């Protein structure tokens, strides 16, 4: 019996484990993944460089991480973004780019 082909989520989990400590960024897209899945993928990694795309104002993204992470969230987020991270240090890279309020 042949093993079942990997789903893209399982493939992404495997890629995160293989890339731990790799210099390239890995993109996690909240248009395809749930917040729970993104957070679980981040928690499964020991660290790394990640970009979270399409946050769409969702809450509790990238919270409770314990490792050497650099997580860039590309877009607006809700409450508890990147909170309660054990090794978090304040840095200029945590600031959101100035985009201004949308014109109405």
Buried (B, 14 or more C-beta within 10 A) or exposed (E): EEEEEEEEEEEBBEBBEEBEEEEEBBEBBBEEBEBEBBBBBBBEBEBBBBBBBBBEEBEBBBBBBEBEBEBBBBBEBEEEBBEEBEEBEEEEEEEEEEEEEEEE
